Amino acid sequence: MLELLGVDTTAEAVYREMLADPEGGVAELCERLHLPEDAVRAALDRLADLTLLRASRERPGALWPVSPERGLELLLRRQEEDLARRQQELAVSKAAVARAVAEYATLRSATLVDGGERLVGLDAIQAKLETLTARLGTECLGVMPGGAQSAASLAASRPLDEDALRRGVSLRTIYQDSVRNDPGTFAYTQWMTGLGGRVRTAPVLPPRMLVFDGTTAVVPIDPENTRAGALCTEEPGIVASLVALFEQTWETAVPLGGDPRPEDAGTGLSPGERELLRLLSTGLTDDAAAKRLGVSVRTVRRQMAALMERLEAASRFEAGLKAAQRGWL
């Protein structure tokens, strides 16, 4: 009952017995409580430290229990004083942290650019994402192109996503259709949806982006090489444009559950096949088309070979002509 005041169960039992029989000695306490002598003496020392026992004025060397009204009131007052002291220390610590953050911010002045902050290296990006996620209040929007995500990227994202979702933050993320065929990424998206996140997929996506609460965006400096770094910006015009681009992509994307997309009834083409034809018709190489679709070059070549067979074309050029004639492009 008194553990919250720092009195353990043994000490409380000894205190109760001494209140019932103040003149009983250590031997009597051991006998009545069925406790060893060292346990009783340790409890007496603890009660004396808590000022629940005081030296007897009539019997030199003996202890006398302080009344519960007086003794417990003193303990409660002591806790209140400790709490007030800790609150004062916390206020001082918060002020020190605020000063330190402001001071450290000047050390990163070289990374600041007009309207944003340049984040160089994966460690700098991860640190910024941790800060932004901790401040999230309502929603985070994410576009994750490139198909299958690396195990390292998913591992770094998991604690941030979990923290946000458990705080009730809305997470909406768009991946490419190809992640449905990657066990690691697909398992991650299922884990996210299980915690309340919303995931959709599309054949082709705009560049990678994260938008926090509609006010702060993080985008790669070079969309073709995310390791080159990222730009964190709060410019309203840029952020608003990215949000609009996300919403447009979200509307045409397909929820993760169920089949990704039905085949076109007129052509029998899947959205991925149609997008592949469109990309190759613009002159993109197999490598470039594979990157845009988030699949391997082998997959692109296999799909193109199947399309050429369906079109009865002997070359890609002929396949392009026949696809255009049939209205596939």
C-alpha positions as CSV (number, residue, x, y, z in Angstrom):
1,M,0.0,0.0,0.0
2,L,2.9,2.4,0.8
3,E,5.2,1.4,-1.9
4,L,4.5,4.6,-3.9
5,L,5.9,6.4,-0.8
6,G,9.1,4.4,-0.9
7,V,8.0,1.9,1.8
8,D,8.4,-1.7,0.7
9,T,6.2,-4.5,1.9
10,T,8.6,-5.8,4.5
11,A,9.2,-2.3,6.0
12,E,5.4,-1.6,6.0
13,A,4.8,-4.9,7.9
14,V,7.4,-4.0,10.5
15,Y,5.9,-0.5,10.8
16,R,2.4,-1.9,11.4
17,E,3.7,-4.2,14.1
18,M,5.5,-1.4,15.9
19,L,2.4,0.7,15.8
20,A,0.5,-2.2,17.4
21,D,3.2,-2.9,20.0
22,P,5.8,0.0,20.2
23,E,7.7,-1.6,23.0
24,G,8.5,-4.9,21.2
25,G,12.1,-5.5,20.3
26,V,13.8,-7.1,17.2
27,A,13.3,-10.6,18.6
28,E,9.5,-10.0,19.0
29,L,9.2,-8.6,15.5
30,C,11.0,-11.6,14.0
31,E,8.8,-14.0,15.8
32,R,5.5,-12.2,15.0
33,L,6.4,-11.6,11.3
34,H,8.2,-14.8,10.7
35,L,11.2,-12.9,9.3
36,P,14.9,-13.4,9.7
37,E,16.7,-10.9,11.9
38,D,18.7,-9.3,9.1
39,A,15.4,-8.5,7.2
40,V,13.9,-6.9,10.2
41,R,17.0,-4.8,10.9
42,A,17.1,-3.7,7.3
43,A,13.4,-2.7,7.5
44,L,14.1,-0.7,10.7
45,D,17.0,1.1,9.0
46,R,14.7,2.0,6.1
47,L,11.9,3.2,8.3
48,A,14.4,5.4,10.2
49,D,15.7,6.9,7.0
50,L,12.1,7.7,6.0
51,T,11.6,9.3,9.5
52,L,8.8,6.8,10.3
53,L,10.8,5.8,13.3
54,R,12.6,8.0,15.8
55,A,14.8,7.5,18.8
56,S,12.8,6.8,22.0
57,R,13.0,9.5,24.7
58,E,12.4,7.0,27.4
59,R,14.4,4.0,26.4
60,P,17.9,4.8,25.2
61,G,18.9,2.9,22.0
62,A,15.3,1.9,21.2
63,L,13.1,3.2,18.3
64,W,9.6,4.5,18.5
65,P,7.1,4.6,15.6
66,V,6.0,8.1,14.4
67,S,2.3,8.4,14.1
68,P,0.9,7.7,10.5
69,E,-0.7,11.1,10.4
70,R,2.7,12.8,11.0
71,G,5.0,10.3,9.4
72,L,3.1,9.7,6.1
73,E,2.4,13.5,5.7
74,L,6.2,14.1,5.9
75,L,6.8,11.4,3.3
76,L,4.2,13.0,1.0
77,R,5.6,16.4,1.5
78,R,9.1,15.2,0.7
79,Q,7.8,13.7,-2.6
80,E,6.1,16.9,-3.5
81,E,9.4,18.8,-2.9
82,D,11.3,16.2,-5.0
83,L,8.7,16.6,-7.8
84,A,9.0,20.4,-7.7
85,R,12.7,20.2,-7.9
86,R,12.6,17.7,-10.8
87,Q,10.2,20.0,-12.7
88,Q,12.5,22.9,-12.2
89,E,15.4,20.8,-13.4
90,L,13.3,19.8,-16.4
91,A,12.6,23.4,-17.3
92,V,16.3,24.3,-17.1
93,S,17.1,21.2,-19.3
94,K,14.5,22.3,-21.9
95,A,16.0,25.7,-22.1
96,A,19.5,24.2,-22.4
97,V,18.3,21.9,-25.2
98,A,16.6,24.8,-27.1
99,R,19.9,26.8,-26.9
100,A,21.9,23.8,-28.0
101,V,19.6,23.1,-31.0
102,A,19.8,26.8,-32.1
103,E,23.6,26.7,-31.7
104,Y,24.0,23.4,-33.6
105,A,21.8,24.7,-36.4
106,T,24.5,27.2,-37.2
107,L,27.0,24.4,-37.7
108,R,24.8,23.2,-40.6
109,S,24.6,26.6,-42.3
110,A,26.7,25.4,-45.2
111,T,23.9,22.9,-46.1
112,L,21.2,25.6,-46.3
113,V,20.1,26.7,-49.7
114,D,17.4,29.2,-50.8
115,G,14.1,27.9,-49.4
116,G,15.4,24.6,-48.1
117,E,18.1,22.5,-46.6
118,R,20.5,20.3,-48.6
119,L,20.9,16.9,-47.0
120,V,24.1,15.1,-48.1
121,G,24.5,11.4,-47.4
122,L,22.1,8.8,-46.1
123,D,22.9,9.5,-42.5
124,A,21.9,13.2,-42.9
125,I,18.7,12.2,-44.7
126,Q,17.8,9.6,-42.0
127,A,18.4,12.1,-39.2
128,K,16.2,14.7,-40.9
129,L,13.4,12.2,-41.5
130,E,13.5,11.2,-37.8
131,T,13.1,14.8,-36.8
132,L,10.2,15.4,-39.2
133,T,8.4,12.2,-38.3
134,A,8.6,13.1,-34.6
135,R,6.9,16.4,-35.3
136,L,4.2,14.9,-37.5
137,G,0.7,15.9,-36.5
138,T,-1.7,14.8,-39.2
139,E,-0.5,13.2,-42.4
140,C,2.6,12.1,-44.3
141,L,2.4,11.5,-48.1
142,G,5.0,9.3,-49.8
143,V,5.9,8.3,-53.3
144,M,8.3,5.3,-53.5
145,P,9.3,4.6,-57.1
146,G,11.9,2.0,-58.1
147,G,9.9,-1.1,-57.5
148,A,11.3,-3.4,-54.8
149,Q,12.7,-1.3,-51.9
150,S,16.0,-2.4,-50.3
151,A,16.0,-4.2,-47.0
152,A,18.1,-1.4,-45.5
153,S,15.6,1.2,-46.6
154,L,12.7,-0.7,-45.2
155,A,14.5,-1.4,-41.9
156,A,15.2,2.4,-41.5
157,S,11.6,3.3,-42.3
158,R,9.9,0.8,-40.0
159,P,10.4,2.5,-36.6
160,L,9.5,5.9,-38.1
161,D,6.3,4.6,-39.7
162,E,5.3,2.6,-36.6
163,D,5.8,5.6,-34.3
164,A,3.7,7.8,-36.6
165,L,0.9,5.2,-37.1
166,R,0.6,4.5,-33.4
167,R,0.2,8.2,-32.7
168,G,-2.7,8.3,-35.1
169,V,-0.9,10.0,-38.0
170,S,-2.3,9.2,-41.5
171,L,0.2,7.6,-43.8
172,R,-0.6,7.4,-47.5
173,T,2.1,5.8,-49.7
174,I,2.3,4.9,-53.4
175,Y,4.5,2.2,-54.7
176,Q,4.9,0.7,-58.1
177,D,2.8,-2.2,-59.2
178,S,6.0,-4.3,-59.4
179,V,6.3,-4.4,-55.6
180,R,3.5,-6.9,-55.5
181,N,6.0,-9.4,-56.8
182,D,8.7,-8.6,-54.3
183,P,8.2,-10.6,-51.0
184,G,10.1,-8.1,-48.8
185,T,8.4,-4.9,-50.0
186,F,5.0,-6.6,-50.2
187,A,5.3,-7.9,-46.6
188,Y,6.2,-4.4,-45.5
189,T,3.2,-2.8,-47.2
190,Q,1.0,-5.4,-45.6
191,W,2.5,-4.6,-42.2
192,M,1.8,-0.9,-42.8
193,T,-1.8,-1.5,-43.8
194,G,-2.2,-3.7,-40.7
195,L,-1.4,-0.7,-38.5
196,G,-3.7,1.6,-40.4
197,G,-1.5,2.9,-43.2
198,R,-3.0,3.2,-46.7
199,V,-1.0,1.9,-49.7
200,R,-1.7,2.1,-53.4
201,T,0.3,1.1,-56.5
202,A,0.7,2.4,-60.1
203,P,2.7,1.2,-63.1
204,V,4.8,4.4,-63.3
205,L,5.4,7.0,-60.6
206,P,6.7,10.5,-60.3
207,P,10.1,11.0,-58.5
208,R,10.4,10.0,-54.9
209,M,8.9,12.4,-52.4
210,L,7.8,12.7,-48.8
211,V,5.5,15.5,-47.7
212,F,4.9,16.1,-44.0
213,D,1.7,17.8,-42.8
214,G,1.4,19.5,-46.1
215,T,4.1,22.0,-45.2
216,T,7.5,20.3,-45.6
217,A,8.7,18.2,-48.4
218,V,11.8,16.0,-48.9
219,V,12.8,15.1,-52.5
220,P,16.0,13.7,-54.0
221,I,18.5,16.1,-55.4
222,D,19.0,13.7,-58.3
223,P,16.0,11.4,-58.9
224,E,18.3,9.0,-60.8
225,N,20.7,8.7,-57.8
226,T,19.0,9.0,-54.4
227,R,22.4,8.5,-52.7
228,A,23.4,12.0,-54.0
229,G,21.3,13.5,-51.3
230,A,18.0,15.2,-50.7
231,L,16.5,18.6,-50.5
232,C,14.2,19.5,-47.6
233,T,12.0,22.5,-48.4
234,E,9.1,24.4,-46.9
235,E,8.5,26.7,-49.9
236,P,4.7,26.8,-50.1
237,G,4.7,26.8,-53.9
238,I,6.9,23.8,-54.2
239,V,5.1,21.9,-51.4
240,A,1.7,22.6,-52.9
241,S,2.8,21.4,-56.3
242,L,4.1,18.2,-54.9
243,V,0.9,17.6,-52.9
244,A,-1.1,18.2,-56.1
245,L,1.1,15.7,-58.0
246,F,0.7,13.2,-55.2
247,E,-3.1,13.5,-55.1
248,Q,-3.3,13.1,-58.9
249,T,-1.2,10.0,-58.8
250,W,-3.2,8.6,-55.8
251,E,-6.5,9.0,-57.6
252,T,-5.3,6.8,-60.5
253,A,-3.4,4.3,-58.3
254,V,-5.0,1.0,-57.2
255,P,-5.4,-0.1,-53.5
256,L,-2.9,-2.7,-52.5
257,G,-5.5,-5.4,-51.8
258,G,-6.8,-7.6,-54.6
259,D,-5.7,-7.6,-58.2
260,P,-3.5,-4.7,-59.2
261,R,-5.4,-3.7,-62.4
262,P,-7.8,-5.5,-64.8
263,E,-6.7,-6.0,-68.3
264,D,-8.1,-3.7,-70.9
265,A,-11.2,-5.4,-72.3
266,G,-10.5,-4.1,-75.8
267,T,-6.8,-4.8,-76.1
268,G,-6.2,-7.5,-73.5
269,L,-3.3,-5.4,-72.3
270,S,-2.4,-4.9,-68.7
271,P,-1.6,-1.3,-67.6
272,G,2.0,-2.3,-67.2
273,E,2.2,-3.7,-70.8
274,R,0.6,-0.6,-72.2
275,E,3.0,1.6,-70.2
276,L,5.9,-0.4,-71.5
277,L,4.8,0.0,-75.1
278,R,4.4,3.8,-74.5
279,L,7.9,4.1,-72.9
280,L,9.7,2.2,-75.6
281,S,7.8,4.1,-78.3
282,T,9.3,7.3,-77.0
283,G,12.8,5.9,-77.6
284,L,13.7,4.8,-74.1
285,T,16.2,1.9,-73.9
286,D,15.3,-1.3,-72.1
287,D,17.4,-0.1,-69.1
288,A,15.6,3.2,-68.9
289,A,12.1,1.6,-69.3
290,A,13.0,-0.9,-66.6
291,K,13.9,1.9,-64.1
292,R,10.7,3.7,-64.9
293,L,8.6,0.6,-64.3
294,G,10.6,-0.6,-61.3
295,V,11.3,-3.9,-62.8
296,S,14.4,-5.7,-64.1
297,V,15.7,-5.4,-67.6
298,R,15.1,-9.1,-68.0
299,T,11.4,-8.6,-67.2
300,V,11.1,-5.8,-69.8
301,R,12.6,-8.0,-72.4
302,R,10.4,-10.9,-71.5
303,Q,7.3,-8.7,-71.6
304,M,8.3,-7.2,-74.9
305,A,9.0,-10.6,-76.5
306,A,5.5,-11.7,-75.4
307,L,4.0,-8.5,-76.9
308,M,5.8,-9.0,-80.2
309,E,4.5,-12.6,-80.4
310,R,0.9,-11.4,-79.8
311,L,1.4,-8.7,-82.5
312,E,3.0,-11.3,-84.8
313,A,5.9,-8.8,-85.3
314,A,9.4,-9.8,-86.4
315,S,11.0,-6.6,-84.9
316,R,10.3,-4.0,-82.3
317,F,9.8,-1.4,-85.1
318,E,7.2,-3.6,-86.7
319,A,5.6,-4.2,-83.2
320,G,5.4,-0.4,-82.7
321,L,3.6,0.0,-86.0
322,K,1.2,-2.7,-85.4
323,A,0.5,-1.6,-81.8
324,A,-0.3,1.9,-83.2
325,Q,-2.5,0.5,-85.9
326,R,-4.5,-1.5,-83.2
327,G,-4.8,1.6,-81.0
328,W,-2.6,0.2,-78.3
329,L,-0.6,3.4,-78.1
